[in-house]
Amino acid sequence: MASFEFEGRRIAYEEFGSGRRVFVLIHGLLLSQRMHEPLARDLAARGNRVITVDLLGHGASERPRDMWRYSMGFFAEQVVALLDHLEVDEAVVGGTSLGANTTLEVCALAPERLRGMVIEMPVLDNALLACALAFSPLLVALTFGEPVMRGVSLLARAIPRRALPFLADLALDTLRQDPAPSAAVLQGIFFGRTAPHRNERRTFTPPALIIGHRRDPVHPFSDSGMLADELPNSRLLEADSLLELRFSPDRLTGEIAGFLDECWKPKRRAAGSRRRAAAS
């Protein structure tokens, strides 16, 4: 797995495919880039260069214990640093949950670097109470129950990688990690900005494909719909469930591939520029 250095810390990434059509995929909270490996391979086979990345504190990247190192804005800086490292001027950037919110922060930080955004299950205003209820027990367990969680981690590591079905092994990756950095990640995110403010989001002009689904309080469909209303060049796509893209990916993968095709069409010059060119 390749890596680069960001502010003295190692960030791991992996490439699938080649070419100028770069798509950066960002994982969910406490997960790793492995969650997007099947999608990355499918999209690479369709002519895209797909980069999956482990943000700081996740997967194969370094996992410091300092909570101040973890925030949505800091994650966005790592994505832009990845583009700089790869010498990529423009890319489509996308992700799931944490990755979706990080994508919005990339747009706030460096909109000129974005050819488009794929935003799956954003976590915005309507999700905050459910997130607090869902993740507070985990934060307490990781912080105050660290010795117990460290024992759970050792047991999880004893199970060989890829011995279980892909998604089960992916979930087990979360338990295999040292609990202290995971607690720092949660603390940093809980006490920081969740996403750009809605007034700021309304100014985002890159094309966006927003994917949401119903019956999930942590990723409510109302947040996806609200974001689609806010972003001027967006399209809302409803998934059948949280797991459609993982278990029955053909439809959504086809939609994402079509969106990438649209993003990489040659940009139109303004009409005035064309007229001036013709007159000269």
NORLIN-V414786 format. One record per residue. N is the residue number from 1. RES is the residue in one small letter. SS is DSSP state (a for helix, b for strand, c for the rest). OMEGA is omega in whole degrees, 0 to 359 (none if undefined). Layout:
# NORLIN-V414786
{{N;RES;SS;OMEGA} {N;RES;SS;OMEGA}}
This chain:
# NORLIN-V414786
{{1;m;c;181} {2;a;b;178} {3;s;b;173} {4;f;b;183} {5;e;b;176} {6;f;b;180} {7;e;c;176} {8;g;c;180} {9;r;b;184} {10;r;b;176} {11;i;b;183} {12;a;b;177} {13;y;b;178} {14;e;b;182} {15;e;b;175} {16;f;b;181} {17;g;c;182} {18;s;c;178} {19;g;c;186} {20;r;c;183} {21;r;c;187} {22;v;b;177} {23;f;b;179} {24;v;b;182} {25;l;b;185} {26;i;b;186} {27;h;c;176} {28;g;c;184} {29;l;c;178} {30;l;c;174} {31;l;c;181} {32;s;c;180} {33;q;a;179} {34;r;a;182} {35;m;a;183} {36;h;a;184} {37;e;a;179} {38;p;a;179} {39;l;a;180} {40;a;a;180} {41;r;a;180} {42;d;a;182} {43;l;a;176} {44;a;a;179} {45;a;c;179} {46;r;c;173} {47;g;c;180} {48;n;c;172} {49;r;b;187} {50;v;b;179} {51;i;b;171} {52;t;b;187} {53;v;b;170} {54;d;c;176} {55;l;c;179} {56;l;c;181} {57;g;c;184} {58;h;c;171} {59;g;c;184} {60;a;c;176} {61;s;c;178} {62;e;c;186} {63;r;c;179} {64;p;c;184} {65;r;c;184} {66;d;c;184} {67;m;a;182} {68;w;a;178} {69;r;a;187} {70;y;c;174} {71;s;c;179} {72;m;a;179} {73;g;a;179} {74;f;a;176} {75;f;a;179} {76;a;a;178} {77;e;a;179} {78;q;a;178} {79;v;a;178} {80;v;a;177} {81;a;a;176} {82;l;a;177} {83;l;a;178} {84;d;a;180} {85;h;a;181} {86;l;a;183} {87;e;c;179} {88;v;c;181} {89;d;c;183} {90;e;c;177} {91;a;b;163} {92;v;b;181} {93;v;b;179} {94;g;b;179} {95;g;b;185} {96;t;b;175} {97;s;c;174} {98;l;a;179} {99;g;a;177} {100;a;a;179} {101;n;a;176} {102;t;a;178} {103;t;a;177} {104;l;a;178} {105;e;a;175} {106;v;a;179} {107;c;a;177} {108;a;a;185} {109;l;a;188} {110;a;a;183} {111;p;a;181} {112;e;a;180} {113;r;a;186} {114;l;b;171} {115;r;b;179} {116;g;b;181} {117;m;b;171} {118;v;b;189} {119;i;b;180} {120;e;b;176} {121;m;c;176} {122;p;c;179} {123;v;c;186} {124;l;c;191} {125;d;a;187} {126;n;a;183} {127;a;a;193} {128;l;a;181} {129;l;a;180} {130;a;a;178} {131;c;a;179} {132;a;a;180} {133;l;a;184} {134;a;a;189} {135;f;a;179} {136;s;a;177} {137;p;a;178} {138;l;a;179} {139;l;a;179} {140;v;a;181} {141;a;a;182} {142;l;a;185} {143;t;a;186} {144;f;a;177} {145;g;c;185} {146;e;a;179} {147;p;a;179} {148;v;a;181} {149;m;a;176} {150;r;a;175} {151;g;a;176} {152;v;a;179} {153;s;a;179} {154;l;a;178} {155;l;a;180} {156;a;a;180} {157;r;a;180} {158;a;c;177} {159;i;c;184} {160;p;c;175} {161;r;c;178} {162;r;c;174} {163;a;c;180} {164;l;c;172} {165;p;c;190} {166;f;a;185} {167;l;a;176} {168;a;a;178} {169;d;a;178} {170;l;a;178} {171;a;a;180} {172;l;a;177} {173;d;a;180} {174;t;a;180} {175;l;a;181} {176;r;a;187} {177;q;c;174} {178;d;c;185} {179;p;a;186} {180;a;a;176} {181;p;a;178} {182;s;a;176} {183;a;a;179} {184;a;a;177} {185;v;a;181} {186;l;a;180} {187;q;a;181} {188;g;a;181} {189;i;a;182} {190;f;a;185} {191;f;c;179} {192;g;c;179} {193;r;c;181} {194;t;c;183} {195;a;c;174} {196;p;c;180} {197;h;c;183} {198;r;a;177} {199;n;a;177} {200;e;a;180} {201;r;a;181} {202;r;c;180} {203;t;c;184} {204;f;c;185} {205;t;c;179} {206;p;c;176} {207;p;c;183} {208;a;b;170} {209;l;b;183} {210;i;b;182} {211;i;b;178} {212;g;b;178} {213;h;c;184} {214;r;c;175} {215;r;c;177} {216;d;c;183} {217;p;a;179} {218;v;a;177} {219;h;a;186} {220;p;c;179} {221;f;a;178} {222;s;a;176} {223;d;a;178} {224;s;a;179} {225;g;a;178} {226;m;a;180} {227;l;a;178} {228;a;a;177} {229;d;a;183} {230;e;a;185} {231;l;c;187} {232;p;c;183} {233;n;c;186} {234;s;b;174} {235;r;b;182} {236;l;b;180} {237;l;b;181} {238;e;b;174} {239;a;c;179} {240;d;c;182} {241;s;c;175} {242;l;c;190} {243;l;c;185} {244;e;a;182} {245;l;a;180} {246;r;a;185} {247;f;a;180} {248;s;c;194} {249;p;c;192} {250;d;a;184} {251;r;a;183} {252;l;a;177} {253;t;a;177} {254;g;a;178} {255;e;a;179} {256;i;a;179} {257;a;a;178} {258;g;a;177} {259;f;a;178} {260;l;a;177} {261;d;a;180} {262;e;a;182} {263;c;a;185} {264;w;c;170} {265;k;c;178} {266;p;c;180} {267;k;c;178} {268;r;c;173} {269;r;c;178} {270;a;c;182} {271;a;a;179} {272;g;a;179} {273;s;a;180} {274;r;a;180} {275;r;a;179} {276;r;a;178} {277;a;a;180} {278;a;a;181} {279;a;a;181} {280;s;c;none}}
